[in-house]
Amino acid sequence: MNTELVDPFGLYEEERFLTHYKTPVNAGAEEPVNRLRLPLLDRGWNDTTAD
């Protein structure tokens, strides 16, 4: 985006995805959440349906 055309006074700050989103942090360890280690409950597989 061309910021000179949007804000000639230099007050415009370009918004990005990370402007509003922060990576989840494990409160106990103060480290980013490893999404591969989160438990998963798959309700599509059970005793009657396993295909």
PDB file of N, CA, C and O in Angstrom:
ATOM      1  N   MET A   1       0.844  -1.173   0.000  1.00  0.00           N
ATOM      2  CA  MET A   1       0.000   0.000   0.000  1.00  0.00           C
ATOM      3  C   MET A   1       0.888   1.233   0.000  1.00  0.00           C
ATOM      4  O   MET A   1       1.874   1.285   0.736  1.00  0.00           O
ATOM      5  N   ASN A   2       0.561   2.203  -0.795  1.00  0.00           N
ATOM      6  CA  ASN A   2       1.344   3.420  -0.899  1.00  0.00           C
ATOM      7  C   ASN A   2       0.915   4.386   0.202  1.00  0.00           C
ATOM      8  O   ASN A   2      -0.136   5.017   0.088  1.00  0.00           O
ATOM      9  N   THR A   3       1.712   4.511   1.269  1.00  0.00           N
ATOM     10  CA  THR A   3       1.322   5.335   2.418  1.00  0.00           C
ATOM     11  C   THR A   3       1.427   6.825   2.135  1.00  0.00           C
ATOM     12  O   THR A   3       0.789   7.613   2.833  1.00  0.00           O
ATOM     13  N   GLU A   4       2.218   7.256   1.125  1.00  0.00           N
ATOM     14  CA  GLU A   4       2.305   8.680   0.811  1.00  0.00           C
ATOM     15  C   GLU A   4       0.958   9.220   0.343  1.00  0.00           C
ATOM     16  O   GLU A   4       0.620  10.370   0.620  1.00  0.00           O
ATOM     17  N   LEU A   5       0.193   8.400  -0.361  1.00  0.00           N
ATOM     18  CA  LEU A   5      -1.107   8.840  -0.850  1.00  0.00           C
ATOM     19  C   LEU A   5      -2.169   8.787   0.242  1.00  0.00           C
ATOM     20  O   LEU A   5      -3.135   9.548   0.195  1.00  0.00           O
ATOM     21  N   VAL A   6      -2.010   7.915   1.209  1.00  0.00           N
ATOM     22  CA  VAL A   6      -3.014   7.758   2.260  1.00  0.00           C
ATOM     23  C   VAL A   6      -2.839   8.819   3.333  1.00  0.00           C
ATOM     24  O   VAL A   6      -3.823   9.428   3.754  1.00  0.00           O
ATOM     25  N   ASP A   7      -1.614   9.059   3.789  1.00  0.00           N
ATOM     26  CA  ASP A   7      -1.362   9.974   4.892  1.00  0.00           C
ATOM     27  C   ASP A   7      -0.122  10.825   4.602  1.00  0.00           C
ATOM     28  O   ASP A   7       0.994  10.382   4.873  1.00  0.00           O
ATOM     29  N   PRO A   8      -0.289  12.014   4.067  1.00  0.00           N
ATOM     30  CA  PRO A   8       0.874  12.848   3.730  1.00  0.00           C
ATOM     31  C   PRO A   8       1.597  13.408   4.952  1.00  0.00           C
ATOM     32  O   PRO A   8       2.707  13.922   4.812  1.00  0.00           O
ATOM     33  N   PHE A   9       1.003  13.327   6.151  1.00  0.00           N
ATOM     34  CA  PHE A   9       1.621  13.899   7.347  1.00  0.00           C
ATOM     35  C   PHE A   9       2.427  12.887   8.143  1.00  0.00           C
ATOM     36  O   PHE A   9       3.030  13.248   9.154  1.00  0.00           O
ATOM     37  N   GLY A  10       2.457  11.603   7.706  1.00  0.00           N
ATOM     38  CA  GLY A  10       3.260  10.589   8.384  1.00  0.00           C
ATOM     39  C   GLY A  10       2.630  10.017   9.644  1.00  0.00           C
ATOM     40  O   GLY A  10       3.328   9.405  10.453  1.00  0.00           O
ATOM     41  N   LEU A  11       1.328  10.201   9.828  1.00  0.00           N
ATOM     42  CA  LEU A  11       0.660   9.699  11.025  1.00  0.00           C
ATOM     43  C   LEU A  11       0.082   8.302  10.826  1.00  0.00           C
ATOM     44  O   LEU A  11      -0.390   7.679  11.777  1.00  0.00           O
ATOM     45  N   TYR A  12       0.121   7.816   9.596  1.00  0.00           N
ATOM     46  CA  TYR A  12      -0.479   6.529   9.276  1.00  0.00           C
ATOM     47  C   TYR A  12       0.474   5.407   9.632  1.00  0.00           C
ATOM     48  O   TYR A  12       1.639   5.425   9.236  1.00  0.00           O
ATOM     49  N   GLU A  13      -0.017   4.432  10.378  1.00  0.00           N
ATOM     50  CA  GLU A  13       0.774   3.239  10.683  1.00  0.00           C
ATOM     51  C   GLU A  13       0.068   2.050  10.055  1.00  0.00           C
ATOM     52  O   GLU A  13      -1.082   1.753  10.380  1.00  0.00           O
ATOM     53  N   GLU A  14       0.767   1.372   9.151  1.00  0.00           N
ATOM     54  CA  GLU A  14       0.167   0.262   8.420  1.00  0.00           C
ATOM     55  C   GLU A  14      -0.173  -0.881   9.370  1.00  0.00           C
ATOM     56  O   GLU A  14       0.657  -1.287  10.183  1.00  0.00           O
ATOM     57  N   GLU A  15      -1.408  -1.403   9.264  1.00  0.00           N
ATOM     58  CA  GLU A  15      -1.830  -2.530  10.087  1.00  0.00           C
ATOM     59  C   GLU A  15      -1.504  -3.828   9.385  1.00  0.00           C
ATOM     60  O   GLU A  15      -1.640  -3.945   8.167  1.00  0.00           O
ATOM     61  N   ARG A  16      -1.081  -4.784  10.151  1.00  0.00           N
ATOM     62  CA  ARG A  16      -0.788  -6.120   9.664  1.00  0.00           C
ATOM     63  C   ARG A  16      -1.524  -7.112  10.548  1.00  0.00           C
ATOM     64  O   ARG A  16      -2.152  -6.739  11.538  1.00  0.00           O
ATOM     65  N   PHE A  17      -1.435  -8.379  10.174  1.00  0.00           N
ATOM     66  CA  PHE A  17      -2.098  -9.428  10.959  1.00  0.00           C
ATOM     67  C   PHE A  17      -1.585  -9.430  12.396  1.00  0.00           C
ATOM     68  O   PHE A  17      -2.376  -9.550  13.331  1.00  0.00           O
ATOM     69  N   LEU A  18      -0.282  -9.299  12.582  1.00  0.00           N
ATOM     70  CA  LEU A  18       0.300  -9.352  13.924  1.00  0.00           C
ATOM     71  C   LEU A  18       0.071  -8.078  14.726  1.00  0.00           C
ATOM     72  O   LEU A  18       0.441  -8.018  15.899  1.00  0.00           O
ATOM     73  N   THR A  19      -0.532  -7.056  14.117  1.00  0.00           N
ATOM     74  CA  THR A  19      -0.910  -5.867  14.870  1.00  0.00           C
ATOM     75  C   THR A  19      -1.999  -6.208  15.880  1.00  0.00           C
ATOM     76  O   THR A  19      -2.030  -5.640  16.971  1.00  0.00           O
ATOM     77  N   HIS A  20      -2.890  -7.127  15.529  1.00  0.00           N
ATOM     78  CA  HIS A  20      -4.033  -7.469  16.372  1.00  0.00           C
ATOM     79  C   HIS A  20      -3.939  -8.865  16.971  1.00  0.00           C
ATOM     80  O   HIS A  20      -4.737  -9.207  17.843  1.00  0.00           O
ATOM     81  N   TYR A  21      -2.993  -9.677  16.530  1.00  0.00           N
ATOM     82  CA  TYR A  21      -2.903 -11.063  16.974  1.00  0.00           C
ATOM     83  C   TYR A  21      -1.542 -11.312  17.599  1.00  0.00           C
ATOM     84  O   TYR A  21      -0.515 -10.930  17.037  1.00  0.00           O
ATOM     85  N   LYS A  22      -1.534 -11.938  18.735  1.00  0.00           N
ATOM     86  CA  LYS A  22      -0.284 -12.336  19.386  1.00  0.00           C
ATOM     87  C   LYS A  22      -0.285 -13.856  19.538  1.00  0.00           C
ATOM     88  O   LYS A  22      -1.337 -14.465  19.732  1.00  0.00           O
ATOM     89  N   THR A  23       0.882 -14.454  19.451  1.00  0.00           N
ATOM     90  CA  THR A  23       1.013 -15.893  19.589  1.00  0.00           C
ATOM     91  C   THR A  23       0.641 -16.309  21.008  1.00  0.00           C
ATOM     92  O   THR A  23       1.108 -15.685  21.961  1.00  0.00           O
ATOM     93  N   PRO A  24      -0.194 -17.355  21.185  1.00  0.00           N
ATOM     94  CA  PRO A  24      -0.545 -17.811  22.526  1.00  0.00           C
ATOM     95  C   PRO A  24       0.700 -18.252  23.296  1.00  0.00           C
ATOM     96  O   PRO A  24       1.613 -18.860  22.737  1.00  0.00           O
ATOM     97  N   VAL A  25       0.717 -17.930  24.599  1.00  0.00           N
ATOM     98  CA  VAL A  25       1.859 -18.242  25.445  1.00  0.00           C
ATOM     99  C   VAL A  25       1.386 -19.104  26.606  1.00  0.00           C
ATOM    100  O   VAL A  25       0.343 -18.838  27.202  1.00  0.00           O
ATOM    101  N   ASN A  26       2.155 -20.135  26.923  1.00  0.00           N
ATOM    102  CA  ASN A  26       1.896 -20.985  28.074  1.00  0.00           C
ATOM    103  C   ASN A  26       2.163 -20.163  29.330  1.00  0.00           C
ATOM    104  O   ASN A  26       3.292 -19.729  29.560  1.00  0.00           O
ATOM    105  N   ALA A  27       1.136 -19.949  30.140  1.00  0.00           N
ATOM    106  CA  ALA A  27       1.256 -19.066  31.298  1.00  0.00           C
ATOM    107  C   ALA A  27       2.258 -19.592  32.324  1.00  0.00           C
ATOM    108  O   ALA A  27       2.946 -18.799  32.967  1.00  0.00           O
ATOM    109  N   GLY A  28       2.354 -20.895  32.488  1.00  0.00           N
ATOM    110  CA  GLY A  28       3.263 -21.442  33.487  1.00  0.00           C
ATOM    111  C   GLY A  28       4.715 -21.386  33.078  1.00  0.00           C
ATOM    112  O   GLY A  28       5.580 -21.130  33.916  1.00  0.00           O
ATOM    113  N   ALA A  29       5.002 -21.617  31.818  1.00  0.00           N
ATOM    114  CA  ALA A  29       6.384 -21.700  31.362  1.00  0.00           C
ATOM    115  C   ALA A  29       6.841 -20.451  30.611  1.00  0.00           C
ATOM    116  O   ALA A  29       8.025 -20.321  30.301  1.00  0.00           O
ATOM    117  N   GLU A  30       5.909 -19.518  30.310  1.00  0.00           N
ATOM    118  CA  GLU A  30       6.233 -18.306  29.559  1.00  0.00           C
ATOM    119  C   GLU A  30       6.917 -18.614  28.220  1.00  0.00           C
ATOM    120  O   GLU A  30       7.867 -17.940  27.820  1.00  0.00           O
ATOM    121  N   GLU A  31       6.411 -19.644  27.543  1.00  0.00           N
ATOM    122  CA  GLU A  31       6.934 -19.999  26.227  1.00  0.00           C
ATOM    123  C   GLU A  31       5.764 -20.163  25.277  1.00  0.00           C
ATOM    124  O   GLU A  31       4.643 -20.410  25.722  1.00  0.00           O
ATOM    125  N   PRO A  32       5.996 -20.031  23.974  1.00  0.00           N
ATOM    126  CA  PRO A  32       4.898 -20.179  23.016  1.00  0.00           C
ATOM    127  C   PRO A  32       4.258 -21.567  23.102  1.00  0.00           C
ATOM    128  O   PRO A  32       4.936 -22.561  23.361  1.00  0.00           O
ATOM    129  N   VAL A  33       2.950 -21.617  22.880  1.00  0.00           N
ATOM    130  CA  VAL A  33       2.216 -22.875  22.923  1.00  0.00           C
ATOM    131  C   VAL A  33       2.602 -23.720  21.715  1.00  0.00           C
ATOM    132  O   VAL A  33       2.565 -23.247  20.579  1.00  0.00           O
ATOM    133  N   ASN A  34       2.972 -24.966  21.964  1.00  0.00           N
ATOM    134  CA  ASN A  34       3.284 -25.906  20.890  1.00  0.00           C
ATOM    135  C   ASN A  34       1.980 -26.593  20.509  1.00  0.00           C
ATOM    136  O   ASN A  34       1.502 -27.461  21.239  1.00  0.00           O
ATOM    137  N   ARG A  35       1.407 -26.218  19.386  1.00  0.00           N
ATOM    138  CA  ARG A  35       0.097 -26.741  18.984  1.00  0.00           C
ATOM    139  C   ARG A  35       0.138 -28.218  18.628  1.00  0.00           C
ATOM    140  O   ARG A  35      -0.899 -28.881  18.628  1.00  0.00           O
ATOM    141  N   LEU A  36       1.314 -28.741  18.328  1.00  0.00           N
ATOM    142  CA  LEU A  36       1.425 -30.166  18.019  1.00  0.00           C
ATOM    143  C   LEU A  36       1.314 -31.028  19.273  1.00  0.00           C
ATOM    144  O   LEU A  36       1.076 -32.232  19.168  1.00  0.00           O
ATOM    145  N   ARG A  37       1.478 -30.450  20.433  1.00  0.00           N
ATOM    146  CA  ARG A  37       1.410 -31.209  21.683  1.00  0.00           C
ATOM    147  C   ARG A  37       0.063 -31.081  22.386  1.00  0.00           C
ATOM    148  O   ARG A  37      -0.128 -31.680  23.445  1.00  0.00           O
ATOM    149  N   LEU A  38      -0.872 -30.322  21.832  1.00  0.00           N
ATOM    150  CA  LEU A  38      -2.187 -30.167  22.441  1.00  0.00           C
ATOM    151  C   LEU A  38      -3.001 -31.451  22.284  1.00  0.00           C
ATOM    152  O   LEU A  38      -2.923 -32.102  21.242  1.00  0.00           O
ATOM    153  N   PRO A  39      -3.780 -31.825  23.301  1.00  0.00           N
ATOM    154  CA  PRO A  39      -4.614 -33.021  23.180  1.00  0.00           C
ATOM    155  C   PRO A  39      -5.740 -32.812  22.162  1.00  0.00           C
ATOM    156  O   PRO A  39      -6.260 -31.706  22.008  1.00  0.00           O
ATOM    157  N   LEU A  40      -6.097 -33.878  21.486  1.00  0.00           N
ATOM    158  CA  LEU A  40      -7.114 -33.814  20.454  1.00  0.00           C
ATOM    159  C   LEU A  40      -8.198 -34.833  20.742  1.00  0.00           C
ATOM    160  O   LEU A  40      -7.907 -36.005  20.984  1.00  0.00           O
ATOM    161  N   LEU A  41      -9.437 -34.395  20.716  1.00  0.00           N
ATOM    162  CA  LEU A  41     -10.571 -35.281  20.899  1.00  0.00           C
ATOM    163  C   LEU A  41     -11.237 -35.460  19.542  1.00  0.00           C
ATOM    164  O   LEU A  41     -11.903 -34.549  19.050  1.00  0.00           O
ATOM    165  N   ASP A  42     -11.062 -36.616  18.942  1.00  0.00           N
ATOM    166  CA  ASP A  42     -11.618 -36.896  17.626  1.00  0.00           C
ATOM    167  C   ASP A  42     -12.901 -37.702  17.799  1.00  0.00           C
ATOM    168  O   ASP A  42     -12.857 -38.906  18.051  1.00  0.00           O
ATOM    169  N   ARG A  43     -14.024 -37.039  17.664  1.00  0.00           N
ATOM    170  CA  ARG A  43     -15.318 -37.704  17.877  1.00  0.00           C
ATOM    171  C   ARG A  43     -15.788 -38.480  16.653  1.00  0.00           C
ATOM    172  O   ARG A  43     -16.834 -39.127  16.706  1.00  0.00           O
ATOM    173  N   GLY A  44     -15.041 -38.430  15.553  1.00  0.00           N
ATOM    174  CA  GLY A  44     -15.422 -39.171  14.350  1.00  0.00           C
ATOM    175  C   GLY A  44     -15.054 -40.646  14.443  1.00  0.00           C
ATOM    176  O   GLY A  44     -15.623 -41.471  13.728  1.00  0.00           O
ATOM    177  N   TRP A  45     -14.121 -40.983  15.305  1.00  0.00           N
ATOM    178  CA  TRP A  45     -13.706 -42.376  15.493  1.00  0.00           C
ATOM    179  C   TRP A  45     -14.244 -42.877  16.826  1.00  0.00           C
ATOM    180  O   TRP A  45     -14.000 -42.280  17.875  1.00  0.00           O
ATOM    181  N   ASN A  46     -14.974 -43.974  16.767  1.00  0.00           N
ATOM    182  CA  ASN A  46     -15.475 -44.602  17.998  1.00  0.00           C
ATOM    183  C   ASN A  46     -15.605 -46.102  17.758  1.00  0.00           C
ATOM    184  O   ASN A  46     -15.122 -46.611  16.747  1.00  0.00           O
ATOM    185  N   ASP A  47     -16.244 -46.802  18.665  1.00  0.00           N
ATOM    186  CA  ASP A  47     -16.378 -48.264  18.539  1.00  0.00           C
ATOM    187  C   ASP A  47     -17.197 -48.694  17.320  1.00  0.00           C
ATOM    188  O   ASP A  47     -16.969 -49.776  16.779  1.00  0.00           O
ATOM    189  N   THR A  48     -18.137 -47.871  16.887  1.00  0.00           N
ATOM    190  CA  THR A  48     -19.000 -48.262  15.772  1.00  0.00           C
ATOM    191  C   THR A  48     -18.521 -47.700  14.439  1.00  0.00           C
ATOM    192  O   THR A  48     -18.830 -48.268  13.392  1.00  0.00           O
ATOM    193  N   THR A  49     -17.784 -46.615  14.451  1.00  0.00           N
ATOM    194  CA  THR A  49     -17.298 -45.995  13.221  1.00  0.00           C
ATOM    195  C   THR A  49     -15.792 -45.827  13.291  1.00  0.00           C
ATOM    196  O   THR A  49     -15.279 -45.088  14.131  1.00  0.00           O
ATOM    197  N   ALA A  50     -15.084 -46.518  12.403  1.00  0.00           N
ATOM    198  CA  ALA A  50     -13.625 -46.426  12.393  1.00  0.00           C
ATOM    199  C   ALA A  50     -13.098 -46.402  10.966  1.00  0.00           C
ATOM    200  O   ALA A  50     -11.997 -46.888  10.706  1.00  0.00           O
ATOM    201  N   ASP A  51     -13.861 -45.846  10.045  1.00  0.00           N
ATOM    202  CA  ASP A  51     -13.360 -45.805   8.672  1.00  0.00           C
ATOM    203  C   ASP A  51     -13.052 -44.382   8.238  1.00  0.00           C
ATOM    204  O   ASP A  51     -12.619 -44.161   7.107  1.00  0.00           O
TER     205      ASP A  51
END
